[in-house]
Amino acid sequence: MQIRPILAALRRHRLATLLIAMEIALACAVLCNACFLVVQRWKLIQTQSGVDENSLAVLTVNGFEPTQAADVNARMLVGLRAIPGMQAVTLINQVPFGPQAGAAGISRDADSFKNTIGVVDFVLAEPGTFQVLGLKLVEGRMPQADDYRPATNFAPMDAQVLVSRALAEHAWPGESPIGKEFWCDKLHFRVMGVVDHFARAHPREWGAQAAEWTVFTPTLPGGSLAGTYLLRASPADLPRVLRTARDAVAKIAPDVVLDQENSQTITDLRTDYFKSDRIMIDLLIGVIVTMLGVTALGIVGLASFWVQQRRRQIGVRRALGATRGDILRYFQTENFLIVTGGILLGMVLAFALNLALMTHYELPRLPFYYLPIGALVLWGLGQLAVLGPALRAAAVPPVVATRSV
Amino acid sequence: MFAYYLDLALRSLKRNKVLTALMVLAIAVGIGASMTTLTVVHLLSGDPIPGKSGVLFFPQVDPENPARADHTEPYPAMDYRSATDLWNAHRADRQALVTSSPVKVRAPGTGRPPLILSMLSTTTDFFPMFEVPFQYGAGWSAQDDANRARVAVISADLNAKLFGGANSVGRSLRVRDTDVRIVGVLKPWRPTPLFYDPWSQNFSKTEDVFVPFTSSMEINEGNFQAYTCWHVPDDTHHLQNSDCVWVWLWAELDSPAKASSYARFVADYAEQQKAMGRFAIGKEHVRVRDVMTMLTARGMVPDDVRLQAWLASAFLAICLFNAVGLLLAKFLRRSGEIGVRRALGASRRAIFSQCLVEAGVIGLLGGFFGWLLTLIGLWLVRQQPVDYAHLAHVDTAMFLTTFVTAVATSLLAGLIPALRASRVVPAWQLKAL
């Protein structure tokens, strides 16, 4: 196929060619970035919590005085454990995707604002909670009975804790975190173990790197550890068990108030937490599909015009011996050239758009492999769109050459 | 002449219905998408208290000591001492101390189970300052503030829930363990965004119970929550002497002169505290912003919404390129016809107007359908579980903007093709016939 005559013909339609190429360039830029955004959001939704989500639920009550905490805890634990199908009930202060209870900045130095590690979530938990959560220990040891300390402040004053692998790698890169110390103002902590994954309460708000900066803090009930209960049941039983538990609160502790919104299965909390991301994904996919549709229609429209306009020339070419295949390939090549031009410009635009998004939305850099994928999609789209008009062109009989338009 | 051009345009559009439909659809979809998102952005960045937003100021100081190196802006709240010091100076025309906390509320005699509600602690000026509308009764007095009176104002929502919407002034409410007398009931009031509370979700509801600041310190002691602390308090829940920020202040200053003298006063206070060694940073971290400046600094429009607006604009651009390309091809295909008209004496201007009328008709149709799509788009936004969903509706300004944008963009899109068509050289075209 000779390209030269096609280029010569396109030069006669400079403006139209330029417009369609611009449209494809913009489409390429939006396509690459929108796909990238979809993938980013998808990764967010897939955030690992590190706990047995399908078997866990949380139940929160409030509206009691600190002096009543011990009594409320005792009544709630006994009452909830009596529910048929309930496998375990333990105290915890927060769960992944629920309300955040205790986030605080920590540092490697005592009493210092220097050498800071970052802001982490302190998860306070009574004996047994580690197993109920289903956390996976990868290094160090599990908490023993005498590791559990009372939390007179928002956390125990001096405690042995477990950290997530992500936090360990951030705070002590390349070293074993076991035995390492850290401080939060006057509170002192020592690492005794590392868990594989453990998401903080609001992972997406802290960014991908800090999504699992969590400290599992063995704590005795009372003080800051009251009113939030972790429930475990078999996945099939869980919705019923949670419903029964919510209804039972009025009988177990008539003076407290059930927090309806935050007494949910972890799965429901997760769905709720990532709702806006799911909406955004739907929207982005909608934009991508409509945009590709509009672009395809533009190509169809323009190609149809050109086919109609060139009917006579096509007839002449056919009369001079060009086959239907030649005509078909002519329009396909023409489209390929225009789309290629658009894609080249589009790649530059895609990176420019990505740069703009990076400065405004803390987005990572667009990986290079998005460009060839975007190019392939647009080439495919162009070829599909031009096929109809091109077939119509190929069907023009040679006899047209002898007739005036 | 216009009627004739219109007739020609309609004939030409009818000749290829599918293509006309495609062009109209492309413009409509582009307009629909971009206007939906722009309407949402417009509504979300609206003035929550028009007429007064320029005289209400939000002073900020930075009590963090020692200050972190990466701490470049003061927190959107103050420690108790700074807030009360500034308040006690009475330098503003009106001023209000504000903080909010969760509290357990019961209505004796209604037989309803207790509720956990959000309570706003503030001072008497709050209500006139923010033009809070009352259904029954009124706010409390400065005397009540000073006397730590056990009084409360409740929201329309809570009044409906507890008392069926009846006049409940004079009835009593049990707030935690204290009985308070209801002195006022609000009309439905929902400033959007919720500007007076700097930590709230922008589009959340107002608090349900309003209690004098001094009284609430006693009633709900231990349940106040800090925005943040730079030293861990000895008792997490007793914040009055802690190194935590949790109280904020609003000042009404009627003239620019008063506003600048108030800003100086706050800066002097910060410098004085720095000299005393209580603050690490003095006037460099003093801000006295009015409502809109403060809201802009806080970032009112959610990132996702701004992202959607960007996407929709790019999408509109694609649709426009598409429309221009198609119109161009369409007009140039009629080069022969145009050549004949030119040869018969039509001026370039006449050809240009004729093409522009045709582009305008497509634009009007596209604008109309785009407007319908905007309505559908906003309806879809209202169905979403987002906190600003209730805001998504078309107001007159946006209705006009949508339509004008639609016609203007398509006229603009018609401009280049019409110009190109009017430059067709008649002689060549006649030869080709």
Chai-1 contact restraints between the chains, C-beta under 6 A:
chainA,res_idxA,chainB,res_idxB,connection_type,confidence,min_distance_angstrom,max_distance_angstrom,comment,restraint_id
A,L15,B,L328,contact,1.0,0.0,6.0,A-B,restraint_1
A,A16,B,G325,contact,1.0,0.0,6.0,A-B,restraint_2
A,A16,B,L328,contact,1.0,0.0,6.0,A-B,restraint_3
A,A16,B,A329,contact,1.0,0.0,6.0,A-B,restraint_4
A,L19,B,F321,contact,1.0,0.0,6.0,A-B,restraint_5
A,L19,B,V324,contact,1.0,0.0,6.0,A-B,restraint_6
A,L19,B,G325,contact,1.0,0.0,6.0,A-B,restraint_7
A,I20,B,G325,contact,1.0,0.0,6.0,A-B,restraint_8
A,M22,B,F321,contact,1.0,0.0,6.0,A-B,restraint_9
A,E23,B,I318,contact,1.0,0.0,6.0,A-B,restraint_10
A,E23,B,F321,contact,1.0,0.0,6.0,A-B,restraint_11
A,E23,B,N322,contact,1.0,0.0,6.0,A-B,restraint_12
A,L26,B,A317,contact,1.0,0.0,6.0,A-B,restraint_13
A,L26,B,I318,contact,1.0,0.0,6.0,A-B,restraint_14
A,A27,B,I318,contact,1.0,0.0,6.0,A-B,restraint_15
A,V30,B,A314,contact,1.0,0.0,6.0,A-B,restraint_16
A,N62,B,I116,contact,1.0,0.0,6.0,A-B,restraint_17
A,G63,B,K104,contact,1.0,0.0,6.0,A-B,restraint_18
A,G63,B,P114,contact,1.0,0.0,6.0,A-B,restraint_19
A,G63,B,I116,contact,1.0,0.0,6.0,A-B,restraint_20
A,F113,B,P66,contact,1.0,0.0,6.0,A-B,restraint_21
A,F113,B,R68,contact,1.0,0.0,6.0,A-B,restraint_22
A,N153,B,T236,contact,1.0,0.0,6.0,A-B,restraint_23
A,F154,B,T236,contact,1.0,0.0,6.0,A-B,restraint_24
A,D185,B,H231,contact,1.0,0.0,6.0,A-B,restraint_25
A,D185,B,V232,contact,1.0,0.0,6.0,A-B,restraint_26
A,V257,B,P114,contact,1.0,0.0,6.0,A-B,restraint_27
A,V257,B,I116,contact,1.0,0.0,6.0,A-B,restraint_28
A,K275,B,P385,contact,1.0,0.0,6.0,A-B,restraint_29
A,I279,B,Q384,contact,1.0,0.0,6.0,A-B,restraint_30
A,M280,B,D304,contact,1.0,0.0,6.0,A-B,restraint_31
A,V287,B,L311,contact,1.0,0.0,6.0,A-B,restraint_32
A,M291,B,F315,contact,1.0,0.0,6.0,A-B,restraint_33
A,M291,B,I318,contact,1.0,0.0,6.0,A-B,restraint_34
A,V294,B,A26,contact,1.0,0.0,6.0,A-B,restraint_35
A,V294,B,C319,contact,1.0,0.0,6.0,A-B,restraint_36
A,V294,B,N322,contact,1.0,0.0,6.0,A-B,restraint_37
A,L297,B,L22,contact,1.0,0.0,6.0,A-B,restraint_38
A,G298,B,N322,contact,1.0,0.0,6.0,A-B,restraint_39
A,G298,B,G325,contact,1.0,0.0,6.0,A-B,restraint_40
A,G301,B,L19,contact,1.0,0.0,6.0,A-B,restraint_41
A,G301,B,L22,contact,1.0,0.0,6.0,A-B,restraint_42
A,G301,B,L326,contact,1.0,0.0,6.0,A-B,restraint_43
A,L302,B,G325,contact,1.0,0.0,6.0,A-B,restraint_44
A,L302,B,A329,contact,1.0,0.0,6.0,A-B,restraint_45
A,F305,B,A329,contact,1.0,0.0,6.0,A-B,restraint_46
A,F305,B,R333,contact,1.0,0.0,6.0,A-B,restraint_47
A,Q309,B,R333,contact,1.0,0.0,6.0,A-B,restraint_48
A,Y361,B,D303,contact,1.0,0.0,6.0,A-B,restraint_49
